[in-house]
């Protein structure tokens, strides 16, 4: 640490990161909901759809401890993930995911201003769903969290980052595994 005291000091400090993107969700309950709708309508054939790619966004704040390690706390959310039927009846169910996480991250400079990032820690994943007769759910789970990305440093304060994160929705949710792809800007104070 004493060898890079002045250089390392330039790479430390608080930061904020804001990103938007898309999530890819697995829907565990489609066949169950199709069956439920069919039974409620005398065994009629069901025409249904599922929006498995909702928008996602994240806000992270943290502290860069050294050139290649930092702590971050974040909030992420998706827009509503929708299941709907058009026959034999029109109905719709929605579910939304929210994630609070605490992560430690490491990075490795790969040259030309690009850095690979890895993060791990813990996340609380909450799912809430509604739609009257089809689905109503609210629950949360705490789980290990991990993610990876690539960052491009524009200057001493500004960077852009592409990220991949994956987590599992709580037990009882209609949604299973969720992968989140985001792009955003970071600012180090």
NUDRENBA-999168 format. One record per atom (N, C-alpha, C): residue number from 1; residue in three letters; atom name; x, y, z. Coordinates in steps of 0.05 Angstrom, whole numbers, plus 5000, padded with zeros to 4 digits. Layout:
<sites>
SITE  NUM  Ala  CA  X  Y  Z $
...
</sites>
This chain:
<sites>
SITE  1  Unk  N  5017  4976  5000 $
SITE  1  Unk  CA  5000  5000  5000 $
SITE  1  Unk  C  5018  5025  5000 $
SITE  2  Unk  N  5040  5024  5015 $
SITE  2  Unk  CA  5057  5047  5016 $
SITE  2  Unk  C  5070  5054  4989 $
SITE  3  Unk  N  5073  5034  4972 $
SITE  3  Unk  CA  5085  5038  4946 $
SITE  3  Unk  C  5068  5053  4926 $
SITE  4  Unk  N  5041  5052  4930 $
SITE  4  Unk  CA  5024  5066  4911 $
SITE  4  Unk  C  5006  5087  4925 $
SITE  5  Unk  N  5016  5097  4947 $
SITE  5  Unk  CA  5000  5115  4963 $
SITE  5  Unk  C  4987  5138  4947 $
SITE  6  Unk  N  5003  5153  4932 $
SITE  6  Unk  CA  4992  5176  4918 $
SITE  6  Unk  C  4975  5167  4894 $
SITE  7  Unk  N  4983  5146  4880 $
SITE  7  Unk  CA  4967  5136  4857 $
SITE  7  Unk  C  4941  5124  4866 $
SITE  8  Unk  N  4942  5107  4887 $
SITE  8  Unk  CA  4918  5094  4897 $
SITE  8  Unk  C  4898  5114  4908 $
SITE  9  Unk  N  4907  5136  4920 $
SITE  9  Unk  CA  4889  5156  4931 $
SITE  9  Unk  C  4872  5168  4909 $
SITE  10  Unk  N  4882  5169  4884 $
SITE  10  Unk  CA  4867  5180  4862 $
SITE  10  Unk  C  4844  5162  4853 $
SITE  11  Unk  N  4846  5136  4860 $
SITE  11  Unk  CA  4826  5116  4851 $
SITE  11  Unk  C  4806  5109  4873 $
SITE  12  Unk  N  4806  5123  4896 $
SITE  12  Unk  CA  4788  5117  4918 $
SITE  12  Unk  C  4767  5139  4920 $
SITE  13  Unk  N  4746  5133  4934 $
SITE  13  Unk  CA  4725  5152  4940 $
SITE  13  Unk  C  4697  5142  4934 $
SITE  14  Unk  N  4677  5158  4941 $
SITE  14  Unk  CA  4649  5150  4937 $
SITE  14  Unk  C  4642  5151  4907 $
SITE  15  Unk  N  4622  5134  4900 $
SITE  15  Unk  CA  4612  5135  4872 $
SITE  15  Unk  C  4583  5129  4872 $
SITE  16  Unk  N  4570  5136  4849 $
SITE  16  Unk  CA  4542  5130  4844 $
SITE  16  Unk  C  4541  5119  4816 $
SITE  17  Unk  N  4523  5100  4811 $
SITE  17  Unk  CA  4520  5087  4785 $
SITE  17  Unk  C  4490  5084  4780 $
SITE  18  Unk  N  4481  5092  4756 $
SITE  18  Unk  CA  4453  5090  4748 $
SITE  18  Unk  C  4452  5075  4721 $
SITE  19  Unk  N  4434  5056  4719 $
SITE  19  Unk  CA  4433  5041  4694 $
SITE  19  Unk  C  4404  5032  4688 $
SITE  20  Unk  N  4399  5026  4663 $
SITE  20  Unk  CA  4374  5016  4653 $
SITE  20  Unk  C  4379  4992  4634 $
SITE  21  Unk  N  4360  4975  4631 $
SITE  21  Unk  CA  4364  4953  4613 $
SITE  21  Unk  C  4339  4936  4611 $
SITE  22  Unk  N  4343  4910  4609 $
SITE  22  Unk  CA  4322  4891  4606 $
SITE  22  Unk  C  4327  4866  4623 $
SITE  23  Unk  N  4306  4854  4632 $
SITE  23  Unk  CA  4308  4829  4648 $
SITE  23  Unk  C  4297  4806  4631 $
SITE  24  Unk  N  4307  4783  4635 $
SITE  24  Unk  CA  4296  4758  4622 $
SITE  24  Unk  C  4286  4740  4645 $
SITE  25  Unk  N  4260  4736  4646 $
SITE  25  Unk  CA  4248  4721  4668 $
SITE  25  Unk  C  4237  4695  4658 $
SITE  26  Unk  N  4241  4674  4675 $
SITE  26  Unk  CA  4227  4648  4670 $
SITE  26  Unk  C  4201  4649  4685 $
SITE  27  Unk  N  4179  4640  4672 $
SITE  27  Unk  CA  4153  4641  4684 $
SITE  27  Unk  C  4145  4612  4691 $
SITE  28  Unk  N  4147  4606  4717 $
SITE  28  Unk  CA  4142  4578  4727 $
SITE  28  Unk  C  4112  4572  4727 $
SITE  29  Unk  N  4095  4593  4729 $
SITE  29  Unk  CA  4067  4588  4733 $
SITE  29  Unk  C  4049  4588  4709 $
SITE  30  Unk  N  4060  4591  4684 $
SITE  30  Unk  CA  4043  4593  4660 $
SITE  30  Unk  C  4025  4569  4657 $
SITE  31  Unk  N  4036  4545  4658 $
SITE  31  Unk  CA  4019  4521  4654 $
SITE  31  Unk  C  3998  4518  4677 $
SITE  32  Unk  N  4006  4525  4702 $
SITE  32  Unk  CA  3988  4524  4724 $
SITE  32  Unk  C  3965  4544  4721 $
SITE  33  Unk  N  3972  4569  4713 $
SITE  33  Unk  CA  3951  4589  4709 $
SITE  33  Unk  C  3933  4582  4685 $
SITE  34  Unk  N  3945  4571  4663 $
SITE  34  Unk  CA  3929  4563  4640 $
SITE  34  Unk  C  3909  4542  4649 $
SITE  35  Unk  N  3918  4522  4665 $
SITE  35  Unk  CA  3901  4501  4675 $
SITE  35  Unk  C  3878  4512  4692 $
SITE  36  Unk  N  3886  4531  4710 $
SITE  36  Unk  CA  3866  4543  4728 $
SITE  36  Unk  C  3844  4558  4712 $
SITE  37  Unk  N  3852  4573  4692 $
SITE  37  Unk  CA  3833  4588  4675 $
SITE  37  Unk  C  3816  4568  4660 $
SITE  38  Unk  N  3828  4547  4649 $
SITE  38  Unk  CA  3813  4526  4634 $
SITE  38  Unk  C  3792  4513  4651 $
SITE  39  Unk  N  3799  4504  4675 $
SITE  39  Unk  CA  3781  4491  4693 $
SITE  39  Unk  C  3758  4509  4702 $
SITE  40  Unk  N  3764  4535  4706 $
SITE  40  Unk  CA  3743  4554  4714 $
SITE  40  Unk  C  3724  4560  4691 $
SITE  41  Unk  N  3731  4552  4667 $
SITE  41  Unk  CA  3714  4557  4644 $
SITE  41  Unk  C  3706  4531  4630 $
SITE  42  Unk  N  3701  4510  4646 $
SITE  42  Unk  CA  3691  4485  4635 $
SITE  42  Unk  C  3711  4470  4618 $
SITE  43  Unk  N  3736  4473  4622 $
SITE  43  Unk  CA  3756  4459  4606 $
SITE  43  Unk  C  3762  4471  4579 $
SITE  44  Unk  N  3754  4495  4575 $
SITE  44  Unk  CA  3758  4509  4549 $
SITE  44  Unk  C  3788  4512  4544 $
SITE  45  Unk  N  3796  4512  4518 $
SITE  45  Unk  CA  3823  4517  4510 $
SITE  45  Unk  C  3831  4546  4518 $
SITE  46  Unk  N  3856  4550  4527 $
SITE  46  Unk  CA  3865  4576  4536 $
SITE  46  Unk  C  3885  4587  4517 $
SITE  47  Unk  N  3881  4612  4509 $
SITE  47  Unk  CA  3901  4627  4494 $
SITE  47  Unk  C  3913  4647  4513 $
SITE  48  Unk  N  3940  4644  4518 $
SITE  48  Unk  CA  3953  4661  4537 $
SITE  48  Unk  C  3980  4670  4527 $
SITE  49  Unk  N  3990  4691  4540 $
SITE  49  Unk  CA  4017  4701  4533 $
SITE  49  Unk  C  4031  4711  4558 $
SITE  50  Unk  N  4057  4713  4556 $
SITE  50  Unk  CA  4073  4722  4579 $
SITE  50  Unk  C  4095  4740  4570 $
SITE  51  Unk  N  4096  4764  4581 $
SITE  51  Unk  CA  4117  4784  4575 $
SITE  51  Unk  C  4141  4777  4593 $
SITE  52  Unk  N  4161  4763  4581 $
SITE  52  Unk  CA  4183  4754  4597 $
SITE  52  Unk  C  4207  4773  4596 $
SITE  53  Unk  N  4205  4796  4583 $
SITE  53  Unk  CA  4227  4815  4581 $
SITE  53  Unk  C  4219  4843  4590 $
SITE  54  Unk  N  4215  4846  4617 $
SITE  54  Unk  CA  4208  4873  4626 $
SITE  54  Unk  C  4232  4891  4627 $
SITE  55  Unk  N  4227  4917  4628 $
SITE  55  Unk  CA  4249  4936  4631 $
SITE  55  Unk  C  4260  4933  4660 $
SITE  56  Unk  N  4286  4940  4663 $
SITE  56  Unk  CA  4298  4938  4689 $
SITE  56  Unk  C  4315  4963  4694 $
SITE  57  Unk  N  4318  4971  4719 $
SITE  57  Unk  CA  4335  4994  4725 $
SITE  57  Unk  C  4348  4990  4752 $
SITE  58  Unk  N  4372  5003  4755 $
SITE  58  Unk  CA  4387  5000  4780 $
SITE  58  Unk  C  4399  5027  4788 $
SITE  59  Unk  N  4402  5030  4814 $
SITE  59  Unk  CA  4416  5053  4826 $
SITE  59  Unk  C  4435  5041  4847 $
SITE  60  Unk  N  4460  5047  4844 $
SITE  60  Unk  CA  4480  5037  4863 $
SITE  60  Unk  C  4496  5061  4874 $
SITE  61  Unk  N  4502  5060  4900 $
SITE  61  Unk  CA  4520  5079  4913 $
SITE  61  Unk  C  4542  5062  4926 $
SITE  62  Unk  N  4566  5072  4928 $
SITE  62  Unk  CA  4587  5057  4940 $
SITE  62  Unk  C  4612  5072  4946 $
SITE  63  Unk  N  4632  5057  4953 $
SITE  63  Unk  CA  4658  5070  4959 $
SITE  63  Unk  C  4680  5053  4947 $
SITE  64  Unk  N  4696  5065  4931 $
SITE  64  Unk  CA  4720  5052  4919 $
SITE  64  Unk  C  4742  5052  4940 $
SITE  65  Unk  N  4749  5029  4950 $
SITE  65  Unk  CA  4769  5026  4972 $
SITE  65  Unk  C  4797  5028  4961 $
SITE  66  Unk  N  4802  5017  4937 $
SITE  66  Unk  CA  4828  5017  4924 $
SITE  66  Unk  C  4823  5015  4894 $
SITE  67  Unk  N  4844  5015  4879 $
SITE  67  Unk  CA  4841  5013  4850 $
SITE  67  Unk  C  4824  4991  4841 $
SITE  68  Unk  N  4826  4967  4853 $
SITE  68  Unk  CA  4812  4944  4843 $
SITE  68  Unk  C  4791  4932  4862 $
SITE  69  Unk  N  4783  4946  4883 $
SITE  69  Unk  CA  4763  4935  4901 $
SITE  69  Unk  C  4745  4958  4912 $
SITE  70  Unk  N  4719  4951  4914 $
SITE  70  Unk  CA  4700  4971  4924 $
SITE  70  Unk  C  4676  4958  4936 $
SITE  71  Unk  N  4661  4973  4952 $
SITE  71  Unk  CA  4636  4964  4964 $
SITE  71  Unk  C  4613  4980  4951 $
SITE  72  Unk  N  4590  4966  4946 $
SITE  72  Unk  CA  4567  4980  4935 $
SITE  72  Unk  C  4541  4970  4947 $
SITE  73  Unk  N  4522  4988  4949 $
SITE  73  Unk  CA  4495  4982  4959 $
SITE  73  Unk  C  4476  4990  4936 $
SITE  74  Unk  N  4457  4974  4930 $
SITE  74  Unk  CA  4440  4980  4907 $
SITE  74  Unk  C  4411  4974  4911 $
SITE  75  Unk  N  4396  4986  4893 $
SITE  75  Unk  CA  4367  4981  4890 $
SITE  75  Unk  C  4362  4976  4861 $
SITE  76  Unk  N  4348  4955  4855 $
SITE  76  Unk  CA  4340  4949  4827 $
SITE  76  Unk  C  4311  4941  4826 $
SITE  77  Unk  N  4299  4945  4803 $
SITE  77  Unk  CA  4271  4938  4800 $
SITE  77  Unk  C  4265  4932  4770 $
SITE  78  Unk  N  4243  4917  4766 $
SITE  78  Unk  CA  4234  4912  4739 $
SITE  78  Unk  C  4206  4926  4736 $
SITE  79  Unk  N  4199  4932  4712 $
SITE  79  Unk  CA  4171  4939  4707 $
SITE  79  Unk  C  4154  4914  4709 $
SITE  80  Unk  N  4129  4916  4707 $
SITE  80  Unk  CA  4111  4893  4711 $
SITE  80  Unk  C  4116  4871  4690 $
SITE  81  Unk  N  4117  4847  4700 $
SITE  81  Unk  CA  4119  4823  4684 $
SITE  81  Unk  C  4090  4813  4681 $
SITE  82  Unk  N  4080  4810  4657 $
SITE  82  Unk  CA  4051  4805  4653 $
SITE  82  Unk  C  4045  4778  4641 $
SITE  83  Unk  N  4025  4765  4653 $
SITE  83  Unk  CA  4013  4741  4642 $
SITE  83  Unk  C  3984  4749  4635 $
SITE  84  Unk  N  3975  4743  4611 $
SITE  84  Unk  CA  3948  4750  4603 $
SITE  84  Unk  C  3935  4728  4586 $
SITE  85  Unk  N  3909  4727  4588 $
SITE  85  Unk  CA  3894  4708  4572 $
SITE  85  Unk  C  3874  4724  4555 $
SITE  86  Unk  N  3869  4714  4530 $
SITE  86  Unk  CA  3849  4727  4513 $
SITE  86  Unk  C  3826  4709  4508 $
SITE  87  Unk  N  3829  4683  4513 $
SITE  87  Unk  CA  3807  4664  4511 $
SITE  87  Unk  C  3812  4641  4531 $
SITE  88  Unk  N  3792  4631  4542 $
SITE  88  Unk  CA  3763  4636  4539 $
SITE  88  Unk  C  3753  4661  4552 $
SITE  89  Unk  N  3770  4674  4569 $
SITE  89  Unk  CA  3763  4700  4581 $
SITE  89  Unk  C  3788  4717  4579 $
SITE  90  Unk  N  3783  4743  4580 $
SITE  90  Unk  CA  3805  4762  4581 $
SITE  90  Unk  C  3812  4767  4610 $
SITE  91  Unk  N  3838  4762  4617 $
SITE  91  Unk  CA  3847  4766  4645 $
SITE  91  Unk  C  3876  4773  4644 $
SITE  92  Unk  N  3886  4785  4665 $
SITE  92  Unk  CA  3914  4793  4666 $
SITE  92  Unk  C  3925  4791  4695 $
SITE  93  Unk  N  3950  4781  4697 $
SITE  93  Unk  CA  3964  4781  4723 $
SITE  93  Unk  C  3991  4795  4719 $
SITE  94  Unk  N  3999  4809  4739 $
SITE  94  Unk  CA  4025  4823  4737 $
SITE  94  Unk  C  4042  4816  4762 $
SITE  95  Unk  N  4068  4817  4758 $
SITE  95  Unk  CA  4086  4813  4780 $
SITE  95  Unk  C  4110  4831  4776 $
SITE  96  Unk  N  4120  4843  4798 $
SITE  96  Unk  CA  4142  4862  4796 $
SITE  96  Unk  C  4163  4853  4816 $
SITE  97  Unk  N  4188  4855  4808 $
SITE  97  Unk  CA  4211  4848  4825 $
SITE  97  Unk  C  4226  4872  4834 $
SITE  98  Unk  N  4235  4872  4859 $
SITE  98  Unk  CA  4252  4893  4870 $
SITE  98  Unk  C  4275  4879  4885 $
SITE  99  Unk  N  4299  4890  4882 $
SITE  99  Unk  CA  4323  4878  4894 $
SITE  99  Unk  C  4339  4899  4909 $
SITE  100  Unk  N  4345  4893  4934 $
SITE  100  Unk  CA  4364  4909  4950 $
SITE  100  Unk  C  4389  4892  4955 $
SITE  101  Unk  N  4413  4903  4949 $
SITE  101  Unk  CA  4436  4886  4952 $
SITE  101  Unk  C  4459  4901  4965 $
SITE  102  Unk  N  4477  4886  4977 $
SITE  102  Unk  CA  4503  4896  4988 $
SITE  102  Unk  C  4524  4878  4976 $
SITE  103  Unk  N  4543  4890  4961 $
SITE  103  Unk  CA  4562  4875  4946 $
SITE  103  Unk  C  4591  4885  4950 $
SITE  104  Unk  N  4610  4868  4948 $
SITE  104  Unk  CA  4638  4875  4946 $
SITE  104  Unk  C  4646  4869  4917 $
SITE  105  Unk  N  4661  4887  4905 $
SITE  105  Unk  CA  4668  4883  4877 $
SITE  105  Unk  C  4698  4885  4872 $
SITE  106  Unk  N  4706  4870  4853 $
SITE  106  Unk  CA  4734  4871  4845 $
SITE  106  Unk  C  4735  4877  4815 $
SITE  107  Unk  N  4758  4887  4806 $
SITE  107  Unk  CA  4761  4894  4778 $
SITE  107  Unk  C  4789  4887  4768 $
SITE  108  Unk  N  4791  4883  4742 $
SITE  108  Unk  CA  4817  4877  4730 $
SITE  108  Unk  C  4819  4893  4704 $
SITE  109  Unk  N  4839  4910  4703 $
SITE  109  Unk  CA  4844  4926  4679 $
SITE  109  Unk  C  4853  4909  4656 $
SITE  110  Unk  N  4838  4911  4633 $
SITE  110  Unk  CA  4846  4895  4610 $
SITE  110  Unk  C  4857  4913  4588 $
SITE  111  Unk  N  4861  4938  4593 $
SITE  111  Unk  CA  4874  4956  4574 $
SITE  111  Unk  C  4856  4974  4559 $
SITE  112  Unk  N  4866  4995  4547 $
SITE  112  Unk  CA  4852  5015  4531 $
SITE  112  Unk  C  4828  5027  4546 $
SITE  113  Unk  N  4830  5029  4572 $
SITE  113  Unk  CA  4808  5041  4588 $
SITE  113  Unk  C  4786  5022  4596 $
SITE  114  Unk  N  4788  4996  4588 $
SITE  114  Unk  CA  4768  4976  4595 $
SITE  114  Unk  C  4776  4960  4620 $
SITE  115  Unk  N  4756  4954  4636 $
SITE  115  Unk  CA  4760  4939  4661 $
SITE  115  Unk  C  4738  4917  4663 $
SITE  116  Unk  N  4746  4893  4670 $
SITE  116  Unk  CA  4727  4872  4676 $
SITE  116  Unk  C  4719  4875  4706 $
SITE  117  Unk  N  4693  4872  4712 $
SITE  117  Unk  CA  4684  4875  4740 $
SITE  117  Unk  C  4670  4849  4748 $
SITE  118  Unk  N  4674  4841  4773 $
SITE  118  Unk  CA  4660  4819  4786 $
SITE  118  Unk  C  4650  4829  4813 $
SITE  119  Unk  N  4626  4820  4821 $
SITE  119  Unk  CA  4616  4828  4847 $
SITE  119  Unk  C  4601  4805  4860 $
SITE  120  Unk  N  4602  4805  4885 $
SITE  120  Unk  CA  4587  4784  4901 $
SITE  120  Unk  C  4579  4795  4928 $
SITE  121  Unk  N  4559  4783  4939 $
SITE  121  Unk  CA  4549  4792  4965 $
SITE  121  Unk  C  4522  4780  4971 $
SITE  122  Unk  N  4504  4796  4981 $
SITE  122  Unk  CA  4478  4786  4989 $
SITE  122  Unk  C  4457  4805  4978 $
SITE  123  Unk  N  4434  4793  4971 $
SITE  123  Unk  CA  4411  4809  4960 $
SITE  123  Unk  C  4385  4800  4973 $
SITE  124  Unk  N  4367  4820  4977 $
SITE  124  Unk  CA  4340  4814  4985 $
SITE  124  Unk  C  4323  4818  4960 $
SITE  125  Unk  N  4309  4797  4951 $
SITE  125  Unk  CA  4293  4798  4927 $
SITE  125  Unk  C  4264  4797  4936 $
SITE  126  Unk  N  4248  4817  4928 $
SITE  126  Unk  CA  4219  4818  4935 $
SITE  126  Unk  C  4203  4817  4909 $
SITE  127  Unk  N  4182  4801  4910 $
SITE  127  Unk  CA  4163  4799  4887 $
SITE  127  Unk  C  4135  4805  4897 $
SITE  128  Unk  N  4121  4822  4882 $
SITE  128  Unk  CA  4093  4828  4888 $
SITE  128  Unk  C  4077  4824  4862 $
SITE  129  Unk  N  4054  4811  4865 $
SITE  129  Unk  CA  4037  4805  4842 $
SITE  129  Unk  C  4009  4811  4848 $
SITE  130  Unk  N  3993  4817  4827 $
SITE  130  Unk  CA  3965  4822  4831 $
SITE  130  Unk  C  3950  4818  4805 $
SITE  131  Unk  N  3924  4814  4807 $
SITE  131  Unk  CA  3906  4813  4784 $
SITE  131  Unk  C  3879  4801  4791 $
SITE  132  Unk  N  3871  4803  4815 $
SITE  132  Unk  CA  3845  4792  4822 $
SITE  132  Unk  C  3846  4762  4824 $
SITE  133  Unk  N  3831  4748  4805 $
SITE  133  Unk  CA  3828  4720  4808 $
SITE  133  Unk  C  3851  4703  4799 $
SITE  134  Unk  N  3869  4713  4783 $
SITE  134  Unk  CA  3891  4696  4773 $
SITE  134  Unk  C  3914  4693  4793 $
SITE  135  Unk  N  3926  4715  4802 $
SITE  135  Unk  CA  3949  4713  4819 $
SITE  135  Unk  C  3949  4736  4839 $
SITE  136  Unk  N  3956  4730  4863 $
SITE  136  Unk  CA  3962  4751  4883 $
SITE  136  Unk  C  3984  4740  4900 $
SITE  137  Unk  N  4007  4753  4900 $
SITE  137  Unk  CA  4030  4743  4915 $
SITE  137  Unk  C  4047  4766  4925 $
SITE  138  Unk  N  4058  4762  4948 $
SITE  138  Unk  CA  4078  4781  4959 $
SITE  138  Unk  C  4097  4764  4976 $
SITE  139  Unk  N  4123  4766  4971 $
SITE  139  Unk  CA  4142  4751  4986 $
SITE  139  Unk  C  4170  4761  4980 $
SITE  140  Unk  N  4189  4753  4998 $
SITE  140  Unk  CA  4216  4761  4993 $
SITE  140  Unk  C  4235  4739  5003 $
SITE  141  Unk  N  4259  4739  4993 $
SITE  141  Unk  CA  4280  4720  5001 $
SITE  141  Unk  C  4307  4734  5001 $
SITE  142  Unk  N  4324  4726  5019 $
SITE  142  Unk  CA  4351  4736  5020 $
SITE  142  Unk  C  4369  4714  5009 $
SITE  143  Unk  N  4386  4721  4991 $
SITE  143  Unk  CA  4403  4701  4977 $
SITE  143  Unk  C  4430  4712  4970 $
SITE  144  Unk  N  4448  4694  4963 $
SITE  144  Unk  CA  4474  4703  4953 $
SITE  144  Unk  C  4470  4717  4926 $
SITE  145  Unk  N  4486  4737  4921 $
SITE  145  Unk  CA  4483  4752  4896 $
SITE  145  Unk  C  4510  4754  4882 $
SITE  146  Unk  N  4509  4753  4856 $
SITE  146  Unk  CA  4534  4756  4840 $
SITE  146  Unk  C  4528  4770  4814 $
SITE  147  Unk  N  4548  4782  4803 $
SITE  147  Unk  CA  4545  4796  4777 $
SITE  147  Unk  C  4572  4800  4765 $
SITE  148  Unk  N  4571  4808  4739 $
SITE  148  Unk  CA  4596  4813  4724 $
SITE  148  Unk  C  4590  4835  4704 $
SITE  149  Unk  N  4611  4848  4695 $
SITE  149  Unk  CA  4607  4869  4675 $
SITE  149  Unk  C  4633  4878  4663 $
SITE  150  Unk  N  4631  4897  4646 $
SITE  150  Unk  CA  4654  4910  4634 $
SITE  150  Unk  C  4650  4940  4636 $
SITE  151  Unk  N  4671  4954  4644 $
SITE  151  Unk  CA  4670  4983  4648 $
SITE  151  Unk  C  4690  4996  4630 $
SITE  152  Unk  N  4682  5020  4620 $
SITE  152  Unk  CA  4700  5036  4605 $
SITE  152  Unk  C  4703  5063  4620 $
SITE  153  Unk  N  4727  5070  4627 $
SITE  153  Unk  CA  4733  5094  4641 $
SITE  153  Unk  C  4737  5117  4621 $
SITE  154  Unk  N  4719  5137  4623 $
SITE  154  Unk  CA  4721  5161  4605 $
SITE  154  Unk  C  4741  5181  4616 $
SITE  155  Unk  N  4740  5187  4642 $
SITE  155  Unk  CA  4760  5204  4655 $
SITE  155  Unk  C  4762  5196  4684 $
SITE  156  Unk  N  4775  5212  4701 $
SITE  156  Unk  CA  4779  5205  4729 $
SITE  156  Unk  C  4753  5203  4744 $
SITE  157  Unk  N  4731  5213  4734 $
SITE  157  Unk  CA  4706  5213  4749 $
SITE  157  Unk  C  4683  5197  4734 $
SITE  158  Unk  N  4683  5198  4708 $
SITE  158  Unk  CA  4660  5187  4693 $
SITE  158  Unk  C  4667  5160  4680 $
SITE  159  Unk  N  4649  5141  4681 $
SITE  159  Unk  CA  4653  5115  4668 $
SITE  159  Unk  C  4626  5105  4657 $
SITE  160  Unk  N  4626  5087  4638 $
SITE  160  Unk  CA  4603  5073  4629 $
SITE  160  Unk  C  4607  5043  4635 $
SITE  161  Unk  N  4585  5029  4639 $
SITE  161  Unk  CA  4587  5001  4647 $
SITE  161  Unk  C  4564  4985  4636 $
SITE  162  Unk  N  4571  4960  4626 $
SITE  162  Unk  CA  4551  4940  4618 $
SITE  162  Unk  C  4552  4919  4640 $
SITE  163  Unk  N  4529  4911  4650 $
SITE  163  Unk  CA  4527  4891  4672 $
SITE  163  Unk  C  4509  4868  4666 $
SITE  164  Unk  N  4515  4846  4679 $
SITE  164  Unk  CA  4498  4822  4679 $
SITE  164  Unk  C  4495  4814  4709 $
SITE  165  Unk  N  4470  4810  4717 $
SITE  165  Unk  CA  4464  4801  4744 $
SITE  165  Unk  C  4442  4779  4742 $
SITE  166  Unk  N  4443  4760  4761 $
SITE  166  Unk  CA  4424  4738  4760 $
SITE  166  Unk  C  4415  4732  4789 $
SITE  167  Unk  N  4389  4727  4792 $
SITE  167  Unk  CA  4378  4720  4818 $
SITE  167  Unk  C  4353  4704  4815 $
SITE  168  Unk  N  4343  4693  4837 $
SITE  168  Unk  CA  4319  4676  4837 $
SITE  168  Unk  C  4297  4691  4852 $
SITE  169  Unk  N  4273  4690  4841 $
SITE  169  Unk  CA  4250  4702  4854 $
SITE  169  Unk  C  4243  4686  4879 $
SITE  170  Unk  N  4229  4697  4899 $
SITE  170  Unk  CA  4222  4682  4923 $
SITE  170  Unk  C  4204  4658  4917 $
SITE  171  Unk  N  4205  4638  4935 $
SITE  171  Unk  CA  4188  4614  4933 $
SITE  171  Unk  C  4159  4624  4933 $
SITE  172  Unk  N  4142  4612  4917 $
SITE  172  Unk  CA  4114  4620  4915 $
SITE  172  Unk  C  4109  4639  4893 $
SITE  173  Unk  N  4129  4652  4883 $
SITE  173  Unk  CA  4127  4671  4860 $
SITE  173  Unk  C  4121  4655  4835 $
SITE  174  Unk  N  4108  4668  4816 $
SITE  174  Unk  CA  4103  4656  4790 $
SITE  174  Unk  C  4128  4656  4773 $
SITE  175  Unk  N  4148  4671  4781 $
SITE  175  Unk  CA  4173  4675  4766 $
SITE  175  Unk  C  4195  4659  4779 $
SITE  176  Unk  N  4213  4648  4763 $
SITE  176  Unk  CA  4235  4632  4774 $
SITE  176  Unk  C  4261  4648  4772 $
SITE  177  Unk  N  4279  4639  4755 $
SITE  177  Unk  CA  4305  4653  4752 $
SITE  177  Unk  C  4302  4678  4735 $
SITE  178  Unk  N  4316  4699  4742 $
SITE  178  Unk  CA  4315  4724  4728 $
SITE  178  Unk  C  4344  4733  4722 $
SITE  179  Unk  N  4349  4739  4697 $
SITE  179  Unk  CA  4375  4750  4688 $
SITE  179  Unk  C  4370  4779  4680 $
SITE  180  Unk  N  4388  4797  4689 $
SITE  180  Unk  CA  4384  4826  4684 $
SITE  180  Unk  C  4409  4836  4669 $
SITE  181  Unk  N  4404  4850  4647 $
SITE  181  Unk  CA  4425  4862  4630 $
SITE  181  Unk  C  4420  4892  4630 $
SITE  182  Unk  N  4440  4907  4640 $
SITE  182  Unk  CA  4437  4936  4641 $
SITE  182  Unk  C  4462  4951  4630 $
SITE  183  Unk  N  4457  4976  4623 $
SITE  183  Unk  CA  4479  4994  4614 $
SITE  183  Unk  C  4474  5020  4628 $
SITE  184  Unk  N  4496  5033  4637 $
SITE  184  Unk  CA  4493  5058  4651 $
SITE  184  Unk  C  4518  5073  4655 $
SITE  185  Unk  N  4515  5095  4670 $
SITE  185  Unk  CA  4537  5113  4676 $
SITE  185  Unk  C  4544  5113  4705 $
SITE  186  Unk  N  4570  5115  4711 $
SITE  186  Unk  CA  4580  5117  4738 $
SITE  186  Unk  C  4595  5143  4742 $
SITE  187  Unk  N  4593  5154  4766 $
SITE  187  Unk  CA  4608  5179  4772 $
SITE  187  Unk  C  4621  5175  4799 $
SITE  188  Unk  N  4648  5178  4800 $
SITE  188  Unk  CA  4664  5176  4824 $
SITE  188  Unk  C  4671  5204  4833 $
SITE  189  Unk  N  4664  5211  4857 $
SITE  189  Unk  CA  4668  5238  4868 $
SITE  189  Unk  C  4697  5243  4875 $
</sites>
